[in-house]
Amino acid sequence: MALTIFSIMIVLLLLGFPMMVPLIAGASVGFYMMLNGFSQMETMIQQFMAGIRPASLIAVPMFIFAADIMTRGQSADRLIDMVMKFMGHIKGGLAVSTAAACTMFGAVSGSTQATVVAVGGPLRPRMLKAGYKDSFVLALIVNSSDIAFLIPPSIGMIIYGVVSNTSISELFIAGIGPGLLILVLFSIYSVIYAIRHDVPTEDKATWGARFGAVRRAIWPLGFPVIIIGGIYGGIFSPTEAAAACVFYALMLEVVIFRSMNLADVYSTAKSTGLITAVVFILVAAGAAFSWVISFAQIPQVILGSIGIDEMGQYGVLFVISIAFFIGCMFVDPIVVILVLVPIFAPVVKDVGLDPVLVGTVITLQVAIGSATPPFGCDIFTAIAVFKRPYIEVIRGTPPFIVILLSVSVALIYFPQIALFLRDLAFAK
């Protein structure tokens, strides 16, 4: 049965169908084979509905909506300008500013694709004009957007928290440490690159210009305060924080900045609705598919064949890392989380791993895979946004992937990178 299901899914993928079609087809064939026909197919519908029933998923469309509003309005540009005023004059400062801007935008959007668009759009031409090679620029933008998967709010962490029944608040704060570590390492590499290629620096901004940029960015900087301060101050749940972000984004762009009118809000909401529909179809189909493979005990067969039951915590974490990294090189991150998390959940519980640590490791691997050839989704987002050929987009990625994989190994052996802040925030 497993061979039949996966063969059908692979054929549909090769024929160019979007990922939701192979998932639905795989789940449908699995139910048909297990239930001997379509007479009890209501079970499949029940699994579809169960996948999108958790209330925590309401945060996903709201964070997407808030990110869309900020991208179309002035918030993203103001944040980028503030970072540039402080970092643009140092060697490699423009590249460091780009990585920092991705981190800051990730702290208000939670979406890697939104970060590629919002940060890459204005900064790529500026970096090219400053003398950076386009292959480096594209790789920096694509891989720095991965930080948005780790810095709260992270849509990937929300999906993982729902699937694994793990605290989303704890996952959010656990992602901060690895996210900042990646930013530091990317910054160091950017400085080294600029020195080796003798990239000229920009004029140093005056303190007056810097204070002016900070003053213009004060309102957008309220987003991480709402998200992080609200959640860990006990004011909001993650879902309520998402709703507050939407309200705050609308107030900024419509009332204070006046960068959007009601027609713009409507078109933005329509775009968010389309994206959300795709996400929720994937979530529903992924839940049904996960039920099929679990009922058929396919995970037990696969994991048993590699002897995972005899591995310790380190071995299990490495197997999980490899599985998610490879999976996201080919398939949408949300689908990989939905399919693989239920497979590994029993093993994680048996070896006594902290589910928050596992969620952070998985989120990092998902982020890396999303920017890794051959089919990382962020690569194709960059191709569409910047209209550059595939080879040019991936040419500069190896050093960044090495850095990201190094952080992955460090996170496995030094879990306090993620858990230190979590333990401080949720000390018992």
PEBEL-V595175 format. One record per residue. N is the residue number from 1. PSI is psi in degrees with one decimal (none if undefined). NEAR is the number of other C-alpha atoms within 12 Angstrom. D_FIRST is the distance of its C-alpha to the first C-alpha in Angstrom with 2 decimals. Layout:
BEGIN
n=N psi=PSI near=NEAR d_first=D_FIRST
n=N psi=PSI near=NEAR d_first=D_FIRST
END
This chain:
BEGIN
n=1 psi=-43.4 near=21 d_first=0.00
n=2 psi=-42.8 near=26 d_first=3.79
n=3 psi=-40.3 near=15 d_first=5.43
n=4 psi=-47.4 near=18 d_first=5.13
n=5 psi=-50.4 near=29 d_first=6.23
n=6 psi=-31.3 near=23 d_first=8.66
n=7 psi=-43.8 near=18 d_first=9.86
n=8 psi=-43.1 near=25 d_first=10.83
n=9 psi=-41.8 near=30 d_first=12.49
n=10 psi=-42.2 near=23 d_first=14.32
n=11 psi=-44.8 near=20 d_first=15.57
n=12 psi=-38.5 near=21 d_first=16.89
n=13 psi=-43.8 near=23 d_first=18.56
n=14 psi=-27.1 near=15 d_first=20.15
n=15 psi=-4.9 near=13 d_first=21.42
n=16 psi=11.1 near=13 d_first=23.27
n=17 psi=144.9 near=17 d_first=21.79
n=18 psi=156.7 near=22 d_first=22.76
n=19 psi=-28.5 near=32 d_first=20.27
n=20 psi=-32.1 near=31 d_first=20.10
n=21 psi=-51.2 near=28 d_first=18.57
n=22 psi=-36.4 near=32 d_first=15.38
n=23 psi=-49.0 near=42 d_first=15.08
n=24 psi=-41.7 near=35 d_first=15.66
n=25 psi=-43.6 near=31 d_first=13.38
n=26 psi=-44.0 near=38 d_first=10.40
n=27 psi=-42.8 near=43 d_first=11.47
n=28 psi=-45.4 near=37 d_first=12.17
n=29 psi=-40.7 near=31 d_first=8.95
n=30 psi=-46.5 near=37 d_first=7.33
n=31 psi=-41.5 near=36 d_first=10.47
n=32 psi=-43.5 near=23 d_first=10.53
n=33 psi=-36.1 near=23 d_first=7.49
n=34 psi=-33.9 near=26 d_first=8.82
n=35 psi=9.9 near=20 d_first=12.36
n=36 psi=51.4 near=13 d_first=12.38
n=37 psi=-170.3 near=16 d_first=14.03
n=38 psi=11.3 near=17 d_first=16.31
n=39 psi=-25.0 near=13 d_first=18.86
n=40 psi=33.1 near=16 d_first=18.14
n=41 psi=-7.3 near=22 d_first=17.34
n=42 psi=-24.1 near=17 d_first=20.40
n=43 psi=-39.8 near=23 d_first=18.32
n=44 psi=-41.9 near=34 d_first=16.76
n=45 psi=-39.5 near=23 d_first=20.35
n=46 psi=-40.0 near=19 d_first=21.57
n=47 psi=-36.5 near=26 d_first=19.29
n=48 psi=-49.4 near=31 d_first=20.48
n=49 psi=-36.6 near=21 d_first=24.03
n=50 psi=-32.0 near=26 d_first=23.71
n=51 psi=-31.4 near=32 d_first=22.85
n=52 psi=10.3 near=30 d_first=26.18
n=53 psi=-33.2 near=18 d_first=28.27
n=54 psi=132.2 near=25 d_first=29.72
n=55 psi=-27.0 near=21 d_first=33.35
n=56 psi=-25.2 near=32 d_first=33.29
n=57 psi=-16.5 near=33 d_first=31.36
n=58 psi=-26.7 near=27 d_first=34.59
n=59 psi=-28.3 near=38 d_first=36.01
n=60 psi=-56.1 near=44 d_first=33.70
n=61 psi=-30.3 near=37 d_first=35.27
n=62 psi=-39.5 near=38 d_first=38.70
n=63 psi=-37.3 near=46 d_first=38.55
n=64 psi=-43.8 near=42 d_first=37.29
n=65 psi=-46.1 near=40 d_first=40.19
n=66 psi=-41.9 near=46 d_first=42.71
n=67 psi=-40.8 near=48 d_first=41.62
n=68 psi=-41.6 near=42 d_first=41.95
n=69 psi=-45.4 near=42 d_first=45.41
n=70 psi=-35.8 near=45 d_first=46.57
n=71 psi=-40.2 near=40 d_first=45.35
n=72 psi=-22.5 near=33 d_first=47.20
n=73 psi=-147.8 near=31 d_first=50.24
n=74 psi=-10.9 near=30 d_first=52.46
n=75 psi=-47.1 near=44 d_first=50.85
n=76 psi=-44.8 near=46 d_first=48.77
n=77 psi=-38.4 near=32 d_first=51.79
n=78 psi=-38.9 near=34 d_first=54.08
n=79 psi=-44.1 near=43 d_first=51.85
n=80 psi=-44.0 near=41 d_first=51.54
n=81 psi=-39.6 near=36 d_first=55.30
n=82 psi=-45.5 near=33 d_first=56.10
n=83 psi=-41.9 near=38 d_first=54.02
n=84 psi=-38.8 near=39 d_first=55.64
n=85 psi=-31.4 near=33 d_first=59.14
n=86 psi=-26.7 near=31 d_first=58.69
n=87 psi=-15.4 near=30 d_first=56.64
n=88 psi=-24.7 near=35 d_first=57.48
n=89 psi=-13.8 near=24 d_first=60.59
n=90 psi=162.2 near=26 d_first=59.19
n=91 psi=122.1 near=30 d_first=57.84
n=92 psi=10.3 near=35 d_first=54.27
n=93 psi=-34.1 near=37 d_first=54.94
n=94 psi=-39.8 near=44 d_first=53.36
n=95 psi=-42.2 near=53 d_first=50.04
n=96 psi=-41.0 near=41 d_first=50.33
n=97 psi=-37.4 near=44 d_first=51.12
n=98 psi=-45.7 near=51 d_first=48.00
n=99 psi=-41.9 near=51 d_first=45.81
n=100 psi=-38.7 near=44 d_first=47.78
n=101 psi=-38.5 near=48 d_first=47.51
n=102 psi=-40.1 near=51 d_first=43.71
n=103 psi=-45.0 near=50 d_first=43.83
n=104 psi=-40.5 near=48 d_first=46.21
n=105 psi=-32.5 near=50 d_first=44.29
n=106 psi=-30.1 near=48 d_first=41.09
n=107 psi=-6.5 near=46 d_first=43.06
n=108 psi=-3.8 near=52 d_first=43.54
n=109 psi=-41.0 near=52 d_first=40.40
n=110 psi=7.9 near=48 d_first=37.34
n=111 psi=127.5 near=51 d_first=35.75
n=112 psi=-42.1 near=51 d_first=35.46
n=113 psi=-41.0 near=45 d_first=35.54
n=114 psi=-35.7 near=44 d_first=38.56
n=115 psi=-41.0 near=49 d_first=40.27
n=116 psi=-44.3 near=48 d_first=39.81
n=117 psi=-49.6 near=38 d_first=41.45
n=118 psi=-39.5 near=44 d_first=44.16
n=119 psi=-43.0 near=51 d_first=45.32
n=120 psi=-36.5 near=44 d_first=44.52
n=121 psi=-56.1 near=33 d_first=46.24
n=122 psi=-28.6 near=29 d_first=49.74
n=123 psi=-26.1 near=38 d_first=49.66
n=124 psi=-49.5 near=34 d_first=48.19
n=125 psi=-35.7 near=20 d_first=51.29
n=126 psi=-39.7 near=26 d_first=53.54
n=127 psi=-39.0 near=36 d_first=51.95
n=128 psi=-41.1 near=22 d_first=52.13
n=129 psi=-31.1 near=18 d_first=55.78
n=130 psi=-11.5 near=27 d_first=56.44
n=131 psi=4.3 near=25 d_first=55.33
n=132 psi=144.8 near=34 d_first=51.75
n=133 psi=144.8 near=26 d_first=49.44
n=134 psi=-33.9 near=30 d_first=46.84
n=135 psi=-39.2 near=29 d_first=44.01
n=136 psi=-43.6 near=33 d_first=45.13
n=137 psi=-48.4 near=45 d_first=45.61
n=138 psi=-42.5 near=47 d_first=42.17
n=139 psi=-40.1 near=42 d_first=40.49
n=140 psi=-45.8 near=53 d_first=42.65
n=141 psi=-46.8 near=54 d_first=41.82
n=142 psi=-45.4 near=54 d_first=38.07
n=143 psi=-32.5 near=54 d_first=37.83
n=144 psi=-27.1 near=54 d_first=40.46
n=145 psi=-20.1 near=51 d_first=38.50
n=146 psi=-28.8 near=55 d_first=35.91
n=147 psi=-27.0 near=58 d_first=38.52
n=148 psi=-22.6 near=52 d_first=37.99
n=149 psi=-21.5 near=56 d_first=34.57
n=150 psi=-40.5 near=49 d_first=36.45
n=151 psi=129.9 near=49 d_first=39.78
n=152 psi=144.6 near=49 d_first=39.63
n=153 psi=133.4 near=53 d_first=38.60
n=154 psi=119.7 near=53 d_first=35.18
n=155 psi=-37.2 near=50 d_first=32.54
n=156 psi=-41.0 near=49 d_first=29.89
n=157 psi=-34.3 near=52 d_first=31.37
n=158 psi=-46.1 near=46 d_first=31.45
n=159 psi=-45.1 near=48 d_first=27.70
n=160 psi=-44.6 near=46 d_first=27.12
n=161 psi=-39.4 near=37 d_first=29.64
n=162 psi=-46.5 near=36 d_first=28.02
n=163 psi=-40.0 near=40 d_first=24.47
n=164 psi=-1.4 near=33 d_first=25.84
n=165 psi=44.6 near=23 d_first=28.81
n=166 psi=147.8 near=25 d_first=31.27
n=167 psi=119.0 near=29 d_first=34.81
n=168 psi=-34.7 near=38 d_first=35.00
n=169 psi=-43.4 near=42 d_first=38.73
n=170 psi=-37.9 near=40 d_first=38.25
n=171 psi=-42.8 near=50 d_first=35.62
n=172 psi=-50.5 near=47 d_first=38.07
n=173 psi=-26.8 near=41 d_first=40.92
n=174 psi=-22.8 near=44 d_first=38.84
n=175 psi=-14.3 near=51 d_first=38.05
n=176 psi=-47.3 near=38 d_first=41.75
n=177 psi=-55.1 near=33 d_first=42.52
n=178 psi=-36.3 near=47 d_first=39.84
n=179 psi=-44.8 near=44 d_first=40.58
n=180 psi=-35.9 near=33 d_first=44.29
n=181 psi=-43.5 near=30 d_first=43.74
n=182 psi=-41.8 near=44 d_first=41.78
n=183 psi=-44.9 near=39 d_first=44.63
n=184 psi=-45.5 near=25 d_first=47.21
n=185 psi=-39.7 near=30 d_first=45.47
n=186 psi=-38.9 near=43 d_first=44.91
n=187 psi=-43.4 near=33 d_first=48.58
n=188 psi=-45.2 near=24 d_first=49.76
n=189 psi=-37.6 near=28 d_first=47.85
n=190 psi=-40.6 near=38 d_first=49.26
n=191 psi=-44.1 near=30 d_first=52.78
n=192 psi=-43.0 near=21 d_first=52.34
n=193 psi=-45.8 near=29 d_first=51.03
n=194 psi=-37.3 near=28 d_first=54.02
n=195 psi=-45.5 near=20 d_first=56.47
n=196 psi=-35.6 near=14 d_first=55.10
n=197 psi=7.8 near=18 d_first=55.17
n=198 psi=50.4 near=17 d_first=58.39
n=199 psi=127.1 near=27 d_first=57.08
n=200 psi=153.5 near=25 d_first=60.10
n=201 psi=163.6 near=28 d_first=60.27
n=202 psi=165.7 near=24 d_first=61.12
n=203 psi=142.7 near=18 d_first=64.35
n=204 psi=128.6 near=19 d_first=64.49
n=205 psi=145.1 near=22 d_first=64.44
n=206 psi=160.4 near=16 d_first=67.40
n=207 psi=-29.8 near=13 d_first=67.04
n=208 psi=-42.7 near=14 d_first=68.06
n=209 psi=-36.3 near=19 d_first=65.17
n=210 psi=-46.6 near=23 d_first=62.78
n=211 psi=-35.8 near=18 d_first=64.03
n=212 psi=-40.7 near=20 d_first=63.81
n=213 psi=-39.5 near=27 d_first=60.14
n=214 psi=-42.2 near=23 d_first=59.45
n=215 psi=-39.1 near=17 d_first=61.30
n=216 psi=-25.8 near=27 d_first=59.23
n=217 psi=-0.8 near=28 d_first=55.99
n=218 psi=-47.4 near=21 d_first=57.00
n=219 psi=-48.9 near=27 d_first=55.27
n=220 psi=-30.0 near=42 d_first=51.89
n=221 psi=-9.3 near=33 d_first=52.05
n=222 psi=-19.7 near=25 d_first=51.90
n=223 psi=-53.0 near=41 d_first=48.12
n=224 psi=-29.1 near=34 d_first=47.21
n=225 psi=-44.2 near=26 d_first=49.96
n=226 psi=-46.9 near=34 d_first=48.40
n=227 psi=-57.1 near=41 d_first=44.87
n=228 psi=-50.1 near=38 d_first=45.67
n=229 psi=-40.6 near=23 d_first=48.98
n=230 psi=-42.9 near=25 d_first=47.86
n=231 psi=-49.0 near=31 d_first=44.73
n=232 psi=-7.6 near=28 d_first=46.33
n=233 psi=-0.4 near=17 d_first=49.60
n=234 psi=12.3 near=17 d_first=47.96
n=235 psi=-41.8 near=17 d_first=48.86
n=236 psi=153.7 near=22 d_first=45.44
n=237 psi=166.1 near=28 d_first=41.83
n=238 psi=-37.9 near=42 d_first=39.56
n=239 psi=-42.7 near=31 d_first=38.90
n=240 psi=-34.8 near=27 d_first=42.64
n=241 psi=-36.9 near=37 d_first=43.37
n=242 psi=-43.3 near=40 d_first=41.17
n=243 psi=-40.6 near=28 d_first=43.18
n=244 psi=-36.2 near=31 d_first=46.40
n=245 psi=-40.7 near=42 d_first=45.39
n=246 psi=-46.9 near=36 d_first=44.94
n=247 psi=-43.9 near=25 d_first=48.32
n=248 psi=-42.3 near=34 d_first=49.95
n=249 psi=-42.3 near=42 d_first=48.57
n=250 psi=-42.0 near=39 d_first=49.90
n=251 psi=-42.5 near=27 d_first=53.26
n=252 psi=-55.1 near=33 d_first=53.59
n=253 psi=-31.5 near=32 d_first=52.68
n=254 psi=-43.4 near=26 d_first=54.14
n=255 psi=-49.1 near=16 d_first=57.14
n=256 psi=-55.5 near=19 d_first=58.24
n=257 psi=-23.6 near=23 d_first=57.31
n=258 psi=38.9 near=19 d_first=57.35
n=259 psi=-9.4 near=24 d_first=54.85
n=260 psi=145.9 near=27 d_first=52.76
n=261 psi=-176.9 near=21 d_first=53.76
n=262 psi=-34.4 near=17 d_first=51.97
n=263 psi=-39.3 near=12 d_first=50.58
n=264 psi=-41.1 near=22 d_first=49.04
n=265 psi=-40.8 near=29 d_first=47.54
n=266 psi=-46.4 near=18 d_first=46.04
n=267 psi=-35.6 near=18 d_first=44.45
n=268 psi=-43.4 near=29 d_first=43.15
n=269 psi=-38.0 near=26 d_first=41.67
n=270 psi=-43.8 near=19 d_first=40.04
n=271 psi=-43.4 near=22 d_first=38.48
n=272 psi=-40.0 near=27 d_first=37.27
n=273 psi=-41.1 near=21 d_first=35.79
n=274 psi=-44.3 near=17 d_first=33.73
n=275 psi=-42.9 near=24 d_first=32.44
n=276 psi=-39.2 near=25 d_first=31.74
n=277 psi=-44.6 near=19 d_first=29.78
n=278 psi=-45.5 near=24 d_first=27.44
n=279 psi=-45.5 near=31 d_first=27.16
n=280 psi=-31.7 near=32 d_first=26.47
n=281 psi=-42.2 near=29 d_first=23.82
n=282 psi=-43.4 near=37 d_first=22.05
n=283 psi=-46.2 near=42 d_first=22.65
n=284 psi=-47.2 near=37 d_first=21.37
n=285 psi=-38.6 near=38 d_first=18.17
n=286 psi=-38.3 near=46 d_first=17.68
n=287 psi=-43.5 near=44 d_first=18.29
n=288 psi=-41.9 near=40 d_first=15.72
n=289 psi=-40.2 near=44 d_first=13.02
n=290 psi=-38.6 near=41 d_first=14.29
n=291 psi=-41.2 near=36 d_first=14.08
n=292 psi=-51.2 near=37 d_first=10.40
n=293 psi=-29.2 near=35 d_first=9.64
n=294 psi=-44.1 near=29 d_first=12.57
n=295 psi=-36.6 near=23 d_first=11.71
n=296 psi=-1.6 near=24 d_first=8.41
n=297 psi=31.4 near=19 d_first=10.88
n=298 psi=-43.0 near=27 d_first=9.31
n=299 psi=-40.9 near=27 d_first=12.99
n=300 psi=-38.1 near=22 d_first=14.45
n=301 psi=-46.4 near=18 d_first=12.64
n=302 psi=-49.7 near=21 d_first=13.64
n=303 psi=-33.9 near=24 d_first=17.07
n=304 psi=-32.0 near=17 d_first=17.72
n=305 psi=-24.0 near=12 d_first=17.34
n=306 psi=3.1 near=15 d_first=20.15
n=307 psi=34.3 near=16 d_first=22.25
n=308 psi=-24.2 near=28 d_first=22.76
n=309 psi=-21.9 near=23 d_first=23.85
n=310 psi=0.1 near=16 d_first=26.86
n=311 psi=153.5 near=21 d_first=27.89
n=312 psi=-169.3 near=19 d_first=30.76
n=313 psi=-42.8 near=26 d_first=31.14
n=314 psi=-45.0 near=26 d_first=31.97
n=315 psi=-42.7 near=23 d_first=28.96
n=316 psi=-42.6 near=32 d_first=26.58
n=317 psi=-38.1 near=38 d_first=28.42
n=318 psi=-40.6 near=28 d_first=28.18
n=319 psi=-43.7 near=32 d_first=24.41
n=320 psi=-45.3 near=40 d_first=24.13
n=321 psi=-46.0 near=39 d_first=26.65
n=322 psi=-43.4 near=25 d_first=24.95
n=323 psi=-45.2 near=30 d_first=21.52
n=324 psi=-36.0 near=41 d_first=23.21
n=325 psi=-48.8 near=39 d_first=25.62
n=326 psi=-41.2 near=29 d_first=23.13
n=327 psi=-43.7 near=35 d_first=20.89
n=328 psi=-8.3 near=37 d_first=23.97
n=329 psi=-17.8 near=29 d_first=25.07
n=330 psi=-27.1 near=31 d_first=22.38
n=331 psi=155.4 near=37 d_first=21.45
n=332 psi=136.2 near=38 d_first=23.69
n=333 psi=-41.4 near=48 d_first=24.88
n=334 psi=-40.9 near=46 d_first=24.20
n=335 psi=-43.4 near=43 d_first=20.51
n=336 psi=-44.1 near=43 d_first=20.33
n=337 psi=-46.0 near=46 d_first=22.25
n=338 psi=-36.4 near=45 d_first=20.16
n=339 psi=-44.3 near=41 d_first=16.82
n=340 psi=-32.2 near=42 d_first=18.19
n=341 psi=-48.0 near=44 d_first=20.97
n=342 psi=-28.0 near=35 d_first=18.97
n=343 psi=-44.2 near=37 d_first=17.06
n=344 psi=-13.4 near=40 d_first=20.48
n=345 psi=-46.5 near=35 d_first=22.46
n=346 psi=-38.4 near=22 d_first=22.28
n=347 psi=-43.1 near=32 d_first=23.29
n=348 psi=-42.7 near=31 d_first=26.09
n=349 psi=-40.5 near=21 d_first=27.39
n=350 psi=-38.5 near=18 d_first=27.34
n=351 psi=-2.2 near=22 d_first=29.42
n=352 psi=28.6 near=19 d_first=31.78
n=353 psi=146.2 near=26 d_first=31.51
n=354 psi=120.3 near=30 d_first=33.32
n=355 psi=-25.5 near=37 d_first=30.81
n=356 psi=-42.2 near=37 d_first=33.44
n=357 psi=-44.7 near=45 d_first=33.62
n=358 psi=-42.1 near=45 d_first=29.84
n=359 psi=-37.6 near=51 d_first=29.93
n=360 psi=-42.7 near=52 d_first=32.73
n=361 psi=-44.9 near=53 d_first=31.03
n=362 psi=-44.1 near=49 d_first=27.86
n=363 psi=-40.0 near=53 d_first=30.07
n=364 psi=-43.8 near=55 d_first=31.99
n=365 psi=-38.7 near=47 d_first=28.98
n=366 psi=-42.1 near=53 d_first=27.68
n=367 psi=-44.2 near=54 d_first=31.18
n=368 psi=-48.3 near=49 d_first=31.41
n=369 psi=-30.9 near=44 d_first=28.11
n=370 psi=-20.3 near=48 d_first=29.26
n=371 psi=14.4 near=51 d_first=32.26
n=372 psi=135.2 near=41 d_first=30.75
n=373 psi=154.4 near=32 d_first=29.97
n=374 psi=-26.5 near=24 d_first=28.06
n=375 psi=25.9 near=27 d_first=26.80
n=376 psi=130.4 near=36 d_first=28.39
n=377 psi=-31.5 near=37 d_first=29.11
n=378 psi=-27.6 near=49 d_first=32.76
n=379 psi=-44.8 near=46 d_first=33.40
n=380 psi=-27.2 near=33 d_first=32.67
n=381 psi=-44.6 near=33 d_first=34.71
n=382 psi=-39.4 near=40 d_first=37.59
n=383 psi=-42.8 near=28 d_first=37.22
n=384 psi=-41.2 near=19 d_first=37.51
n=385 psi=-45.3 near=26 d_first=40.34
n=386 psi=-6.1 near=30 d_first=42.44
n=387 psi=48.4 near=16 d_first=41.65
n=388 psi=152.8 near=21 d_first=41.38
n=389 psi=156.4 near=19 d_first=39.23
n=390 psi=-48.0 near=27 d_first=36.05
n=391 psi=-40.3 near=20 d_first=37.68
n=392 psi=-35.6 near=23 d_first=40.66
n=393 psi=-37.7 near=37 d_first=38.66
n=394 psi=-9.2 near=35 d_first=36.75
n=395 psi=-39.5 near=27 d_first=39.69
n=396 psi=8.1 near=29 d_first=41.24
n=397 psi=-27.7 near=36 d_first=38.18
n=398 psi=-47.4 near=22 d_first=38.00
n=399 psi=-37.7 near=25 d_first=40.88
n=400 psi=-38.3 near=39 d_first=39.48
n=401 psi=-38.9 near=34 d_first=36.00
n=402 psi=-43.7 near=20 d_first=37.76
n=403 psi=-46.2 near=29 d_first=39.70
n=404 psi=-41.2 near=41 d_first=36.67
n=405 psi=-33.8 near=30 d_first=34.78
n=406 psi=-40.8 near=23 d_first=38.01
n=407 psi=-36.4 near=34 d_first=38.12
n=408 psi=-46.7 near=39 d_first=34.54
n=409 psi=-42.9 near=25 d_first=35.62
n=410 psi=-38.2 near=24 d_first=38.81
n=411 psi=-34.7 near=36 d_first=36.98
n=412 psi=-44.0 near=34 d_first=34.92
n=413 psi=-22.3 near=19 d_first=38.07
n=414 psi=73.8 near=19 d_first=40.43
n=415 psi=-18.3 near=32 d_first=38.58
n=416 psi=-14.8 near=23 d_first=41.92
n=417 psi=-38.5 near=29 d_first=41.74
n=418 psi=-37.1 near=41 d_first=39.50
n=419 psi=-14.2 near=32 d_first=40.48
n=420 psi=-51.7 near=23 d_first=44.27
n=421 psi=-35.9 near=25 d_first=44.77
n=422 psi=-44.4 near=29 d_first=42.20
n=423 psi=-34.6 near=21 d_first=44.15
n=424 psi=-43.8 near=15 d_first=47.41
n=425 psi=-30.7 near=22 d_first=46.31
n=426 psi=39.0 near=19 d_first=44.68
n=427 psi=133.7 near=11 d_first=46.99
n=428 psi=none near=6 d_first=46.99
END
